[in-house]
């Protein structure tokens, strides 16, 4: 529903939704107060689980990014065609399920499978019409191995670049690699015509690291997306 929808239109849409499925969860922006009020009036309540922030910044002046240089011993550049397998592997190392559980303070059982990301999945990513290899950046360590990655998605129509995903391998963290890598994506996207950047990290305290990363790039919160649910 659009913020321009009338209260009657929102009520009709919610009633139609509840008629089709009485138990439902919807994600809405807290800033869409009319919809929040309409959902509350129909018995929805805000969930207490994770919620997501929308962060934004203008790309007109990127001089502040000089504060995030590439760490000594590393270089940052677009991934090369001959690094396809290495690009998949650095993604898998960054998003290993055991590592993510530990970052979220979840119990590790010992029987977790490895990352499900694969060459076939990455091939599907690179085959999408909006994928751009010049926004698929990697950090390269002194030994030539890939130590971090970040993928920017450019929407030429809106002039927006979106970060998704970004990761640093476990043995290369706390060096400023992710922030330097994202800074390079912002510069490259600006040169390709982007005028703004957006990203949607967790906003709650359960997983604060990504939000801190992007806020360090002067990305500011413009919206909060939360879940409203009814169990009736």
N, C-alpha and C positions, 0 to 999 in steps of 0.2 A: 504494500500500500504506500502510496506517495504521501509525503507530508502535506500535499495540497488536498488530500481526500477530506471530505466533510465527516463530522462525527457520525452521521447517519450511514454514509458509505462504509466507514470502518466497522460500525456495528453490524451491518448486513454481511460484510465479508467474514467477520468473526463468527457470527451465527451459522453461516454456511459451512465454515470450517468445522465447527463443533458438531454440526449435524452429520458431517461425513466421518469424523473421527473424534469422539468425545474426549479421548486421552491424547493430548498433543503437546509438544514443546516447540516454541518458536523463538528465533533469535531476532532481537530488535535493538535499535539504537535508543539509549536512554534519552538522547536529545530529541527523539521523536515523541514529545510529551503527549500529544494527542492520542497516538496509538497506545502508549503505555497506559494512559487513563482508560482507554476503551477496553484493553485487555483486563485490567484490574477490575473494571466494572462487570466483566463477564466471568469473574472467578479465577483468573490467572494470577499466579504469584511468582515473583522473581526467584529463580533457583539460586542456591547458595554455592554452586560449583564454580569452575573457572569462567572467567569472562575475558573479552578481548578488547584491546584499545585500537583505535585507528590513529596512527601517527602520520604527520604530514610536514613537508617543508617545501619552500620555494627554491628553485634552482638558479635564480637570477645571479646571485652572488655566492660563489663557492670558495671565497678566500679563507673562510674559517677551516676548510678541510686541510689546510697546511699544517694544522695542529695534529694531524694523524698521519705521520710519515710511515713509509714502509720500514719495518724493523730491520736492523742490520742483519745481514746474512740471508735475506729473502728478496725475492722479486715478485711483482704482481703483473699479470698479463692475461689476455684472453687464452682460453685453452686451445691447444693445437689439435688438429685432426688426428694426429698419430698418438694422442694421449687419451683416446676414448676409454680404454679399459682402466687406466690410472685414474681418470676422472670418476668413473663408477666406484672404484675402490676407495677413494678419499671420501666420497659421500657415505659409503657403507661404514667406514671407520668413525666418521663424525656422528652418525645416527645409529650406532649400535644400540640395540634395545637395552642391554644391561647398563650401558653408560647413561642412557636417557632415564632409566628407572632411578639410578643413583642421583641424577640431577634433580629429579622430582621427589626425592626422599621416599621412594616406593621400595617395598621389599624385593630383594633379588632371590629368586628361588633356585637358580643354578641350572634350570632346564630351559632357559630362554633360547629361542632360535636366533640366528644372526640376522642382520638387516635383510629385508626382502628386496632392497633395491638391486637391480640387475642390469646387465647390458641391454636386454630387451626393453626394460622400462626406460632406460636412458635414451635408447634409440627412438622410442615413442615420443619422449620429451623433445628431442631435437628435430623430430619430424613435424611438430606442430607449426602452423603457419606463422605464429607470432614469436617463435624462438629466434634469437639472434646470437650467433657465436661470439660476436664482439661484446656482448654483455654477459657472457658465461666466463667469469674470471676465476683464476686460480692463483694461489700463492705458492711459490716454488722455493724450497729450502736449498741450502748451499750444495747438498748432495744431488740435487736435481729431482728429488721426490716432491709430490704435491702434498702440501701441508694444510691447505684450507681452500675453500671454494665459495663462490657466491654467484647467484643467477639473477639477473635483472630482466624484467619483462616490460617491454615498451609498448604502450598504447598510443599510437600516433594520433588518433582522433582526439583524445583528451590531453595529450602531451604529458602523460604520466608514466613514471617508471615504478614498478613494484619489485621489492626484494622478496624472493621465494625460490629456494631456501638458501640459507647461509650456514656454513659450519666450519669449525676448526678441529683438526685431528687432535686427539687427547694429548699427545706428546709435544704439541706446539701451542698450547693455550697460554693465556696471560702474557702475551707479547704485543698485543694490539693489532694482531693480524686481521681479525674480522673487521675492525673499524677501518683500517687502512684499505682493505679490500672493498668495503662498501663505499668508501670515499672515491675510489677509482671507478666504481660502477656509476656513481653519481656524475662524475666528470664526463665519462663516456656517453652516458645517456643525455646529458645536457648538449654535448656536441652533436648528438643525433636528433636534436629537436625537442627533447623533454623540457618542460617548464616546471614540473613539480614531481615530488617523490612521495609514495605512500607505502605503508606497511601495517600489518595487523598482528602484532605480538600479543601474548597473554598480558592482561592488565593487572591481574591479581598477584598476590605475593607468593603463590605456589611455584612460580617459574619466572623470576624477575630478570634473569640475565639478558634475554633478547631485548626486552624493553630498554634496559640500561644501555645496551649497545647502540640502539637507534637514537635514543635521547641524547647520547654523546655526540651524535651527528646533527644536533639541533633540530631533530624532528619532534614536533609538538603534538600533544593529544588534541584531536578535534572531535572525537566521538568515542563512546563506550558501547560495545555490543554485548548484551546480556541475554540470558535465556529466561523466558516466562513459560510456565507450565501449569497445566491443570490435570488433576487426577480423577476428575468426576466422570 
